[in-house]
Amino acid sequence: MTVILPCAGEGNRLGLTTPKELFEIVPGKRLIDFSLEHIRARGAGKVHPVVVVVIRPWKKEVAEYVAAKLPGTRVETVLFNDDYSEWPGSVYSAATFFSQYNLALLPDSYLTLAGGAPGTLLEMVLAALKNHNVIFGSVPCAYRDRGMLMNLGAMRVEQGVVTAFQDKPRQDPEIFNSFWGCYGFRQEYGKALYDFLIRSVRHQPASLEEQSFYPPGSIPLQSYLDLGTWENIRRFRDQIEGNQIRNPKFEI
């Protein structure tokens, strides 16, 4: 299994002079640490992932930090491939190291598993990819929260499969009922998934039903928070101070 950490972003939304992944969001906790916690909690030694950190040349300290925090885990560094674009391109830049099963974790986010989850995130992704070519970790979202749906990767999930998908939909949010927080894929579908996701990001026509990996599977997440904006960082800190987050590692 390969876990890809796409860390090639500029961090413009935060305006930091250092890599956003290393920003200390709360004392002793950097943004990327939340993703690293899921990798360390691989589950009773059953999953031994290769971790690939995708960076720009000036972000080598991020890869060095990841390697230091994951002793005993093989950590590879890949430079962003300018033949690709956006966050899907950052993930696909790691294609040389794709293995049979792959998981993309966004390094500036915080996600937790649904209550009663049968194992760790890596275990759940691995199990789901044995039945689906592509999977998304999904958080249910009611139509009244359409503001969230229109600013995230919106999906419609029915009976454990994804039947509709649009990155930051501009219209018809009522057809969606979830948003994604991570995704996994089998090696042979990596390029097809990249092509589909980049079209979705650019709001170009892209029918999910026509994709070779249709229908993607879904694994349940309890929560997901994009920590790449100051608004969400303040919200996260307020929740911690209000004891709404009892364990900043996994519970919200």
N, C-alpha and C positions, 0 to 999 in steps of 0.2 A: 504494500500500500504506500502511496505517495501523498503527502500533505503539502499543498502549495500555499505559501504565504506571499501574496502579491504586494510587495512593499515599494513599488516604483513610483508611487504618487508624489506629486509636488507638495501636497499639504497646503495648498493656497487658501483653503477655507479657514484654517487656523492662523495662518500668517506667522508661523514659527520660523526661527532661524536655524533650528535643529530638526532632525527627522521626527515627524509627528508620532511615529511608532514608539519612540523612546520618551515621549512626553509623560511626565509623572502626573497622572490624573488624580490620584489620592496618594498620601504618604506611603512610600514603599511599593507602589503599583504603577507600572507604565502601561500605556495603551496596549502594546502587543502581548503583555503578560496574560491577558484573558484568553487569548488564543493558545498560548503556550501551556496554560493549565489543562486545556482539553487534550493536548498532545501528550502531556505527562500522564494524564489519567487514562492511559490507553486501555487498561482493563486486564488485570490478572496476568499480564505478560503475554497475552494472546496476539496482540497486534504490535508489530515492530515496523513502524513507518520510516520511510526516508522523508526527510523534511527539505523542501526546496524553497529558498528565499529569493524572490525576484526583486532586484534593486536597480537603481541608476548608479553610475560610477561613484558619485559623491555620497552614497548611502552605505558604504561598506561597514560602518560601525553597527548598522542594524543587523546584518548577517553575523557579525562577530558576537553581538549580544545574544542572538538566538542560539548560536553554537555553545556559548558559555552557559546558557540556561538549560540546555538539553544534553548534559553529559551522557555518553553512552548511546546517543542517537546519531545516526548519520545525517549530517546537515550539509547540503550542497548550495552553492550560490550561483545564480544565473543573472546576467544582465538583461534588462528589458530589450526586447527585439523591436526595433522601430518599424519593421514591416507590418506590425500589428498596432492596435490602438485601444485606448480606454482600459478599464479594468479587465474586460475579457481577454484583451491582448496581453495583459500582464500575466494572467494565469497561463495562457497558451505559450508564452515565452519559455515556460518550463517543460515543453513537450519532450525534450530529449530525455527527461527523467520520469516521464509518465510511466506508471506500472499498470498492472492489470486493473487495479482499483485506485481511484484518485479522489481526493477531497480538497476543495478550495475553501480556505478560511480567511476572511477579511481581517487584517491585523489591526484595524482601528474600530473594532466592534466588540460588543459584549452580548453573548447569547447563553441561554440556559435551556436545559432539557425539560420536557414536560414531566410532571409528577408521575412517578411509577415507571419511568423510562427503563427498558430492559437492558441496562448496561451503559457504558460510556458512549460519548458521541462517536468515537472512532469505531467502536463495536457495532453501533446501530447503522452507521453508513456502510460498513463492510457487509453486514447482513442484508441491507436493502439492495446493494449493488449486485447481489447474487440473484436477485429477482427482477431488477430493472436496469436498463442501460444508463440512465441518468436519474439522479434523485435530487430533491431540494429539501432542505430543512425549512419547515413552514410554521409560521405563527398565525393563528386565526385572527381576523380583524373584521369587526362589524362595519357595515356601511356607514354608520354614524361617525366612524373614524376615517372617512374617506380621505381626509387630509394626509394621513399617514400613507394610505395606499397610493396616492398620487405623487409621493416623494420617495417611494421605495420600489422594489421589484415586486409588482403585484401579480397574484396568481389566483386561479380558481382551483380549489382542491375538492374532489368528490371521491368518496370511498377509497381514500389512500392514494389517488393518482392526480396529477396536475393536468387539467383539461384546458386551461387558458393561461396565458403569460404575457405580461407587457411591463417593461421597465419604465417606471414613472409615467403611467398612462395619462394622457391629456384629456381623455373623454371616456365616458361610460364606465366610471369606477364601480357602478353597481353590479357589474358582472363578476367582480373579484371578491374573494372572501378571505384572503390570506396574503402574506408577503414572505419572502424568503430571507434566511439569515446565513445560509451556507449551501454549497452544492457539491455533489459528487458525480463521477462519471467513469465508465469503463474506457480503457485506453483507446479502443478503436473508434469511439464516438467523440473524442476530444476536438477534432477539427470541425465536425458538423455542429457541435455545441457552440464552439467559438463563433462560427459563421452566423448561427441563429441569434446568439446573445448580442453580437455587435450590431446586427440589424435592429434588434429590439431597442438597444441603447440609442441608436440613431433615429428611431421611430420610422424605420423603413418597413414596408410590408413583409411580414414573416409569419406564416401560418404554422402554429405549433403542430397541428394534426398532420401536416405534410412532412414533418421531420422524421428521419430514419430511427430516431430514439423514442418516438412517441409510443405510449404515453410515459412521461417521467413519473417516477414514484415520489412519495412524500414521507418524510419522517417528522414527527411532531416536536416542535420547540415550544417552550413556555414563553420565552421572551427573546427579543432582539433589540439592540439599541446601537445605532450608528453614532460612534463617538468622534466623528470627524468634524463636528461643528461645536462652537462654543455654547450654543443653546442646549444641545444635548449633554454636553459635559456638565453644565450647571445643573441640569435636571438630574443627572446621575449623582452628582455630589449632594444635591438636596435630598435625594432618596436615601443615601447612606446616612446623612446627618439625622434624618427622620426615622431611622431604623427600619425603613421599608426594604432595605437590602441588608439582610443579616449576615450574609457571607459573600463578600465581593468576588469570590471566585466563581460561584456557580448559581447563586440563588437571588432572584429579584422579586 
